[in-house]
Every structure is written in structure tokens, then in C-alpha cells.
């Protein structure tokens, strides 16, 4: 890979990963109770109004996770950062898979909305 292309890819991957990290951490920092964390991890914040109830946009959490995943996949294309990118991408995918399993174990069938 050419040096300029590698620099551009590194810059792009860094910016995308940083934005994703800020969105995810910002959402976690705005949570005030374990019930809000439970609702976040079980994909309970489905509407914009519900996500505002958490004190911020809870829907930004998974947007941030997706951006972090995208940035880590871009890092896998860089020779020096390939291994770290693979590890971060694997961890983010594992986290998303575990939240999907958690959401399936806590169904909302027959429960009235908040």
C-alpha cells in the first residue's frame, strides 16, 4: 500500500473509531440506574422518545458500537495495526452478539410499554 493511502486510511479509521467510542461512552455516562442499563442492553429503547428518557440518546450507543466496529475493520487493512484491529472487531462483535442473546432471554411479550 502506498504511504499516502496508508496515512489516509489510518486517519479515517482513527476518526471513525474515536467518534464511535465517544458516542458509546457518552451514552453509558448518561445512564442513571441499572434499569436504564437493562433497557439499553435489551434493545428496549426503540423510539426517539424512549431514548430521551435515559437522559440522552440511548440509540447513539449502538451507532457508536457500529462506528467502532467499522473503524476497527478499517484498521485491519493497515499492516502495523492489523492484529489490534482484529481483536477490537472481534470484541465488539462478541459484545453485540451477547446483547442480542440477552435481549432474547428477556422478551417483552405481554408487557405494557413504559
C-alpha positions as a Markdown table, in Angstrom:
| # | Residue | x | y | z |
|---|---|---|---|---|
| 1 | Unk | 0.0 | 0.0 | 0.0 |
| 2 | Unk | 1.3 | 3.5 | -0.8 |
| 3 | Unk | 2.3 | 5.7 | 2.0 |
| 4 | Unk | -0.3 | 8.4 | 1.3 |
| 5 | Unk | -3.1 | 5.8 | 1.1 |
| 6 | Unk | -1.9 | 4.3 | 4.4 |
| 7 | Unk | -1.9 | 7.7 | 6.1 |
| 8 | Unk | -5.4 | 8.5 | 4.7 |
| 9 | Unk | -6.8 | 5.1 | 5.8 |
| 10 | Unk | -5.2 | 5.5 | 9.3 |
| 11 | Unk | -6.7 | 8.9 | 9.7 |
| 12 | Unk | -10.1 | 7.8 | 8.5 |
| 13 | Unk | -10.1 | 4.8 | 10.8 |
| 14 | Unk | -8.9 | 6.8 | 13.8 |
| 15 | Unk | -11.7 | 9.4 | 13.3 |
| 16 | Unk | -14.4 | 6.9 | 12.8 |
| 17 | Unk | -13.3 | 4.8 | 15.8 |
| 18 | Unk | -13.0 | 7.9 | 18.0 |
| 19 | Unk | -16.5 | 9.1 | 17.2 |
| 20 | Unk | -17.9 | 5.7 | 17.9 |
| 21 | Unk | -16.0 | 5.5 | 21.2 |
| 22 | Unk | -17.3 | 9.0 | 22.2 |
| 23 | Unk | -20.9 | 8.1 | 21.3 |
| 24 | Unk | -20.8 | 4.8 | 23.2 |
| 25 | Unk | -19.1 | 6.2 | 26.3 |
| 26 | Unk | -21.3 | 9.3 | 26.3 |
| 27 | Unk | -24.4 | 7.2 | 26.3 |
| 28 | Unk | -23.1 | 4.9 | 29.2 |
| 29 | Unk | -22.1 | 8.0 | 31.2 |
| 30 | Unk | -25.7 | 9.5 | 30.9 |
| 31 | Unk | -27.3 | 6.4 | 32.3 |
| 32 | Unk | -28.5 | 6.9 | 35.9 |
| 33 | Unk | -29.7 | 3.4 | 37.0 |
| 34 | Unk | -29.3 | -0.3 | 36.4 |
| 35 | Unk | -32.8 | -0.3 | 35.0 |
| 36 | Unk | -31.7 | 2.0 | 32.2 |
| 37 | Unk | -28.7 | -0.2 | 31.5 |
| 38 | Unk | -31.0 | -3.2 | 31.3 |
| 39 | Unk | -33.3 | -1.4 | 28.9 |
| 40 | Unk | -30.3 | -0.3 | 26.8 |
| 41 | Unk | -28.8 | -3.8 | 26.6 |
| 42 | Unk | -32.2 | -5.5 | 25.9 |
| 43 | Unk | -32.8 | -3.1 | 22.9 |
| 44 | Unk | -35.8 | -1.6 | 24.8 |
| 45 | Unk | -35.1 | 2.0 | 23.6 |
| 46 | Unk | -36.7 | 1.6 | 20.2 |
| 47 | Unk | -38.1 | 5.1 | 19.7 |
| 48 | Unk | -36.6 | 8.5 | 19.9 |
| 49 | Unk | -38.8 | 9.4 | 22.8 |
| 50 | Unk | -37.8 | 6.4 | 24.8 |
| 51 | Unk | -34.1 | 7.0 | 24.2 |
| 52 | Unk | -34.5 | 10.6 | 25.5 |
| 53 | Unk | -35.8 | 9.2 | 28.8 |
| 54 | Unk | -32.3 | 7.9 | 29.5 |
| 55 | Unk | -31.0 | 11.4 | 29.8 |
| 56 | Unk | -29.5 | 11.3 | 26.3 |
| 57 | Unk | -29.9 | 9.5 | 23.1 |
| 58 | Unk | -29.6 | 5.8 | 24.0 |
| 59 | Unk | -29.8 | 4.9 | 20.3 |
| 60 | Unk | -26.4 | 6.5 | 20.0 |
| 61 | Unk | -24.9 | 3.6 | 21.9 |
| 62 | Unk | -25.3 | 1.1 | 19.1 |
| 63 | Unk | -24.5 | 3.7 | 16.5 |
| 64 | Unk | -21.2 | 4.2 | 18.4 |
| 65 | Unk | -20.6 | 0.5 | 18.6 |
| 66 | Unk | -21.2 | 0.2 | 14.8 |
| 67 | Unk | -18.8 | 3.1 | 14.1 |
| 68 | Unk | -16.2 | 1.5 | 16.4 |
| 69 | Unk | -16.6 | -1.8 | 14.5 |
| 70 | Unk | -16.2 | 0.0 | 11.2 |
| 71 | Unk | -13.1 | 1.8 | 12.4 |
| 72 | Unk | -11.5 | -1.4 | 13.7 |
| 73 | Unk | -12.2 | -3.2 | 10.4 |
| 74 | Unk | -10.5 | -0.3 | 8.6 |
| 75 | Unk | -7.5 | -0.8 | 10.9 |
| 76 | Unk | -7.2 | -4.4 | 9.8 |
| 77 | Unk | -6.2 | -3.1 | 6.3 |
| 78 | Unk | -3.1 | -1.4 | 7.8 |
| 79 | Unk | -0.2 | -3.8 | 8.3 |
| 80 | Unk | 1.0 | -2.5 | 11.6 |
| 81 | Unk | -2.4 | -2.2 | 13.2 |
| 82 | Unk | -3.9 | -5.4 | 11.7 |
| 83 | Unk | -3.8 | -7.6 | 14.8 |
| 84 | Unk | -5.2 | -4.9 | 17.1 |
| 85 | Unk | -8.0 | -4.2 | 14.6 |
| 86 | Unk | -8.9 | -7.8 | 14.5 |
| 87 | Unk | -9.0 | -8.1 | 18.3 |
| 88 | Unk | -11.2 | -4.9 | 18.7 |
| 89 | Unk | -13.5 | -6.0 | 15.9 |
| 90 | Unk | -13.9 | -9.4 | 17.5 |
| 91 | Unk | -14.6 | -8.0 | 20.9 |
| 92 | Unk | -17.3 | -5.6 | 19.5 |
| 93 | Unk | -18.9 | -8.4 | 17.6 |
| 94 | Unk | -18.9 | -10.6 | 20.7 |
| 95 | Unk | -20.5 | -7.7 | 22.7 |
| 96 | Unk | -23.2 | -7.2 | 20.1 |
| 97 | Unk | -23.9 | -10.9 | 19.9 |
| 98 | Unk | -24.1 | -11.1 | 23.7 |
| 99 | Unk | -26.6 | -8.2 | 23.9 |
| 100 | Unk | -28.7 | -9.9 | 21.3 |
| 101 | Unk | -28.7 | -13.1 | 23.4 |
| 102 | Unk | -29.6 | -11.1 | 26.5 |
| 103 | Unk | -32.4 | -9.4 | 24.6 |
| 104 | Unk | -33.8 | -12.8 | 23.6 |
| 105 | Unk | -33.6 | -14.1 | 27.1 |
| 106 | Unk | -35.6 | -11.0 | 28.4 |
| 107 | Unk | -38.6 | -10.8 | 26.0 |
| 108 | Unk | -41.2 | -8.1 | 26.4 |
| 109 | Unk | -44.1 | -10.3 | 25.2 |
| 110 | Unk | -47.3 | -9.3 | 27.1 |
| 111 | Unk | -45.6 | -6.4 | 28.9 |
| 112 | Unk | -47.1 | -2.9 | 28.7 |
| 113 | Unk | -44.8 | -0.1 | 27.4 |
| 114 | Unk | -43.4 | 2.3 | 29.9 |
